[in-house]
Amino acid sequence: MKTAEELKTASFTGEVSDDNNPLFAFSTMTNELLTAFAKGKYDIDFFLRNELASRGLNINGQWIGFKAAKAEFKL
């Protein structure tokens, strides 16, 4: 697991693209939604699993289909 400092360095060296850099994952989220997640108002794990399922992907990012993904994530 990389630290924020390691990710900054990886970003500058091109090791990690901006699109795949977790430092930027929430940059377009509104302050209201960001603080709600930080306060635990919403279960971020649920929303991540829901997004993967809505793309038909399993936990490894492999296509398994929408129905199978919903079942895998118990949605």
ZICORMO-V884587 format. One record per residue. N is the residue number from 0. RES is the residue in three letters. PHI is phi as a letter, one per 20 degrees, with the letter a starting at -180 (* if undefined). PSI is psi in radians with two decimals (NA if undefined). D_CENTER is the distance of its C-alpha to the mean C-alpha in Angstrom with 2 decimals. Layout:
# ZICORMO-V884587
n = {N	N}
res = {RES	RES}
phi = {PHI	PHI}
psi = {PSI	PSI}
d_center = {D_CENTER	D_CENTER}
This chain:
# ZICORMO-V884587
n = {0	1	2	3	4	5	6	7	8	9	10	11	12	13	14	15	16	17	18	19	20	21	22	23	24	25	26	27	28	29	30	31	32	33	34	35	36	37	38	39	40	41	42	43	44	45	46	47	48	49	50	51	52	53	54	55	56	57	58	59	60	61	62	63	64	65	66	67	68	69	70	71	72	73	74}
res = {MET	LYS	THR	ALA	GLU	GLU	LEU	LYS	THR	ALA	SER	PHE	THR	GLY	GLU	VAL	SER	ASP	ASP	ASN	ASN	PRO	LEU	PHE	ALA	PHE	SER	THR	MET	THR	ASN	GLU	LEU	LEU	THR	ALA	PHE	ALA	LYS	GLY	LYS	TYR	ASP	ILE	ASP	PHE	PHE	LEU	ARG	ASN	GLU	LEU	ALA	SER	ARG	GLY	LEU	ASN	ILE	ASN	GLY	GLN	TRP	ILE	GLY	PHE	LYS	ALA	ALA	LYS	ALA	GLU	PHE	LYS	LEU}
phi = {*	e	e	g	f	f	f	f	f	f	f	f	e	n	f	c	f	g	f	d	e	f	f	d	g	d	f	e	f	f	g	f	f	f	f	f	f	f	e	n	f	c	e	f	f	g	f	f	f	f	f	f	f	f	e	m	d	e	f	e	n	e	f	c	n	f	f	f	f	g	f	f	e	l	d}
psi = {2.25	2.57	2.94	-0.69	-0.72	-0.65	-0.63	-0.80	-0.78	-0.58	-0.76	-0.59	-0.14	0.07	-0.59	2.19	2.75	-0.65	-0.49	0.23	2.03	-0.35	-0.43	0.02	-0.58	0.19	-0.44	-0.02	2.47	2.70	-0.69	-0.82	-0.71	-0.80	-0.59	-0.75	-0.77	-0.58	-0.08	0.26	-0.57	2.55	1.74	-0.58	-0.73	-0.80	-0.57	-0.79	-0.70	-0.71	-0.76	-0.79	-0.66	-0.27	-0.06	0.43	2.63	-3.03	-0.35	0.08	0.26	2.45	2.16	-0.05	2.70	-0.79	-0.78	-0.65	-0.73	-0.74	-0.74	-0.69	0.10	0.86	NA}
d_center = {14.62	15.15	16.24	15.66	19.12	18.51	15.52	17.92	20.55	18.44	17.61	21.36	22.48	20.27	18.79	15.22	14.92	13.64	11.33	9.67	10.23	7.83	10.97	10.57	7.04	8.93	12.25	13.02	12.38	15.84	17.34	18.21	14.80	13.39	16.43	16.24	12.88	14.51	17.64	16.15	17.32	14.28	12.58	8.85	8.77	10.78	8.77	5.73	8.87	10.61	8.52	8.91	12.46	13.17	12.69	14.91	12.84	13.24	11.27	12.39	11.35	15.02	16.58	18.41	19.05	18.04	20.51	19.72	15.96	16.84	19.29	17.11	14.67	17.83	17.10}
